[in-house]
Amino acid sequence: MEKIRSFIGLLLIGTCYIATVSRYEKPLFRAVDHGWQAEIQQNNSGSGHTAALGKGPDSSRFTYSTLVSGLDEPMEMAVLPNYDIVVAERKGAVRYFDNSTKELSTISQFNVFSGIEDGLLGVAADPDFKNNNWIYFYYGVAGDKNVSHLTRFELKDRKIIQSSGKVLLEVPTQRQYCCHSAGYITFDSDGLLYLSIGDNTNAEEIEGHNPTDERPGRELADDQAATANSNDLRGKILRIRPEADGTYSIPDGNLFPKDGSVGRPEIFAMGLRNPFRISVDPKTKYVYWGDVGPDTEIAASEGKLSYDEINQARKPGFFGYPYFLGDNEVFPDYDFETKKEGPGKDPKRPINDSPNNTGVKELPPAQPAFIWYGKGPSGKWPEVGKGGASAMAGPVYYSDLYPDAPYKLPGYYHGKLFIFDWIRKWIMAVTLDKDGNYVSMEPFLPQLKVVAPMDMQIAPDGAVYLLAYGTNWFARNTDSGIIRVEYSEGNRNPVASLKIEKTIGAAPLTVALSAGDSRDYDAGDKLSYVWKIGTRSVAGKDIKHTFTKPGVYNVVLTVADQHGGKGTATTQVKVGNTPPDVIIETKANRSFYWDNATLDYNIKVTDKEDGKIDPEKIKVSFDYLPFGKDLAGALTAGGETDLRFAGTAKLYASLDCKACHTIETKSIGPALKDVAKRYAGKEGAEAMLGRKIITGGSGNWGSYPMPPHADLSEKDAREIAGYILSLGTEQEKTPLAGSIALTEHIGKGNEGAYILQASYADKGANGIEPLKTGRHIVLRNPLIQLEDYHEGNVSVVPATRNTGYISYIASITDGKFTRFHAIDLNRIKAIRLRVQEQGAGGIIEVRQDAKDGALLGSLHVAAGKVTDPKTDWKELLLPLRAATGMHDLFFVFRNENQKGPLFHVDWMYFENQ
């Protein structure tokens, strides 16, 4: 699983950004301590560090907005002087966010090679963009020539002037093996351009070692030909000065002489594997980057020599790879021909004696990493956690560089370096001393949940911008986007929250919009609400609007206070396609099954735009799940959920597996369906895969190791293996109508459920994409434990030896209740209750939809005092009046003459005859 190693890129967000979510959906923290103090010290070079004397900043003063969502593999962003944003998408699209209108558009499409991890990877605006309109892109050029270009264009009036393009730099690459393209562009405060380039070396066939395969014909698996080669630009950070004519010059102080006699003069740092995200300290000019590390089987001081690194370059240098990692821990010299290990290189005097090296043999002394960590817990930096990893570096913040910025971070963060990790889902603020040495780290914005950005930048107004890649690799993700974080010490901006009843439908489409959940954390502020829908503006907290013509409409809510503070929320409404209508008709009860009962059903689908429905396009499935009674929540409106493993699929999704595996297509690891196909029908496959999930391993699908999951129980690991194997089985086709005998549950306990699902995806219409609707019926056992209520105010007595190993509800007094959600009353004649006459006795009322709702029936329970609390239970029948439909049932307990306990109740059983 190369820990998304290579592409990591692909940063996920821990939570989904939905277009209808508010600009500031919630405060990032809930802390109540508003006090903080910080002391800022400056050294002679102008760098700073923070010594916190009190608590951190008041967390409620951070607010965030989702400016854009639904991007297609966003890689880097450029925040322009007017706060418009340019985003590079890997497949070649250049996206433009207009800050004034809050609208997103596509302004260009590069013709790129987007295989392996290549494509349109970087974008940066020139430091003097306001005057020269220059913008830089780094991308793999489409065609037969294996090169990437650093190109400069002019960007005017939201258009890239193609004729202005000037190629500053051409980088030869190989496109035969994955991975490591990097491609991040940034500038320092002197106007020098920095470009990170990955080693672009075969990282698959390395036999658990570092890629130093010197055998003939294996040049592409030898990193000594790339990152350790002074005449190759791969595996490097380059530093150049762009010139007005579209060329570049070499600044003073790079790693090698300007004449190229020793190595490429553009090189600032070498010996890098995948320097995916870099930054330059605006005062010290120290360069920081996260280097996504390898997966090896080499023993190290902490686990295996597979560290991710945060590096700090105070000056140009060689940073070790592929010979050293972390604190200059040495890789053995592995002979791929003889399979034997020899002594590794000397960090003080590394020699690149590979026959594939075209540069100098004696390299500069290797520089150790600044921070490093492996898959297991780190003894040196326990805050980073454990598991898969993809380390990245963000900016260094100085509060005095934002003297009048309205959203500048507090002085508490002065001099701190921000780092982040995609897989582990955190952002850290690293405190440095006056010399730039590590002091400590602490989480930054942990409640934001956007803890794995693809890019992190601080704008001139002090706001923090985060670019999120989204959940799935190589895909357009709904949870990708741009997030803006603001901090305010004075008047805080309102938090805009937008609710919309529907976002898609046929024209004319009337929708209700509400800003009722918007709020302001400054007491006494009065809010005003303005909606911009297309070119129209409407005031009001709650409005209705009718869209008369098909199209995609941007809706922007602006919430303002009387002091000029504003917050916005955005969504899109798509008019022109109506979601399909899927109906499951049945005369049977929709909540329960009984022995030898039948489920009759008839599935009907209509769609306004599709007209006549092709029955073959309707997907229907029917399953019995032995442990499925609580899985109704796993079903979605889209239908087609395989609930045989729905609970296990949820567990799988909570792990780091999705970083390297998708269901359908190969990623860093194999597609799950390919795994299922390979092991289909093989005896012991589930147990074997379960063990591998726990212990990790490599070699079956290439050389990318799968990290271990030692904390996972054997039971959970086997269930995950079973879920993966299930993906290779085709479920039997279920007809659109029929009658099914419900017998599979007999003799299998009370925990099972029958699930009937139906779904249909339409063809799309009027420029709106196809829409899918799903419906389902979940039938569970009619015996329900009273302690499984959805709402109530009674006590639950747990199952212990003293209770006879049963649990039940107790402390039942007059007026207490329990509520059970959405029960179909069709064909329900009575409820059998198991009660214990332990107390003053009283009445059990069954009411519909509310505690004081329609009375469906009642039962008197006598007073009593049991002699054996384990066995003195009685079954009593509570008849119900005829009722139909799905309703919440309230069980209300009454005895107005008694204040003490009335009785105990164990379970109820819904009788159908």
Sequence and secondary structure as in RCSB ss.txt:
>XXXX:A:sequence
MEKIRSFIGLLLIGTCYIATVSRYEKPLFRAVDHGWQAEIQQNNSGSGHTAALGKGPDSSRFTYSTLVSGLDEPM
EMAVLPNYDIVVAERKGAVRYFDNSTKELSTISQFNVFSGIEDGLLGVAADPDFKNNNWIYFYYGVAGDKNVSHL
TRFELKDRKIIQSSGKVLLEVPTQRQYCCHSAGYITFDSDGLLYLSIGDNTNAEEIEGHNPTDERPGRELADDQA
ATANSNDLRGKILRIRPEADGTYSIPDGNLFPKDGSVGRPEIFAMGLRNPFRISVDPKTKYVYWGDVGPDTEIAA
SEGKLSYDEINQARKPGFFGYPYFLGDNEVFPDYDFETKKEGPGKDPKRPINDSPNNTGVKELPPAQPAFIWYGK
GPSGKWPEVGKGGASAMAGPVYYSDLYPDAPYKLPGYYHGKLFIFDWIRKWIMAVTLDKDGNYVSMEPFLPQLKV
VAPMDMQIAPDGAVYLLAYGTNWFARNTDSGIIRVEYSEGNRNPVASLKIEKTIGAAPLTVALSAGDSRDYDAGD
KLSYVWKIGTRSVAGKDIKHTFTKPGVYNVVLTVADQHGGKGTATTQVKVGNTPPDVIIETKANRSFYWDNATLD
YNIKVTDKEDGKIDPEKIKVSFDYLPFGKDLAGALTAGGETDLRFAGTAKLYASLDCKACHTIETKSIGPALKDV
AKRYAGKEGAEAMLGRKIITGGSGNWGSYPMPPHADLSEKDAREIAGYILSLGTEQEKTPLAGSIALTEHIGKGN
EGAYILQASYADKGANGIEPLKTGRHIVLRNPLIQLEDYHEGNVSVVPATRNTGYISYIASITDGKFTRFHAIDL
NRIKAIRLRVQEQGAGGIIEVRQDAKDGALLGSLHVAAGKVTDPKTDWKELLLPLRAATGMHDLFFVFRNENQKG
PLFHVDWMYFENQ
>XXXX:A:secstr
  TT TTTT    SS   TTS TT S S         EEEEE TTS EEEEE S    GGGEEEEEEEE  BSEE
EEEE TTS EEEEETTSEEEEEETTTTEEEEEEE  B  STT SEEEEEE TTHHHH EEEEEEEB SSS EEEE
EEEEEETTEEEEEEEEEEEEEE   SS    EEEEEE TTS EEEEE      SSSTTS SB  STT GGGBGGG
TTT TT  TTEEEEEEE TTS EE  TT SS TT SSS TTEEEES S EEEEEE TTT  EEEEE       B 
SSSBS  EEEEEESS EE  TTTEETTTEE  EEETTTTEEE    TTS B   TT  S SB   B   SEEE S
S  SS GGG SSS  EEEEEE  GGG TT TT   GGGTT EEEEETTTTEEEEEEE TTS EEEEEESSGGG  
 S SEEEE TTS EEEEE  SSTTSB TT EEEEEEE SSS   B   EES SEESSSEEEEEE TT B SSTT 
 EEEEEEETTEEEESSEEEEEE S EEEEEEEEEEETTS EEEEEEEEEES    EEEEE SS SSB  TTEEEE
EEEEEE TTT S  GGG EEEEEEETT TT GGG  TT    GGGHHHHHHHHHSSGGGT  SSS SSS  HHHH
HHHTTT TTHHHHHHHHHHH B SSSSS  B   TTS HHHHHHHHHHHHHTT       SEEEEEE TTTTS S
  EEEEEEEEE   BTTB   EEEEEEEEE SEEEGGG SEE  EEE   GGGTS  EEE   TT EEEEEEEE 
TT  EEEEEEE  BS EEEEEEESSTTSEEEEEEEE  B  S TTT  EEEEEE     SEEEEEEEEE TT  S
   EEEEEEEE  
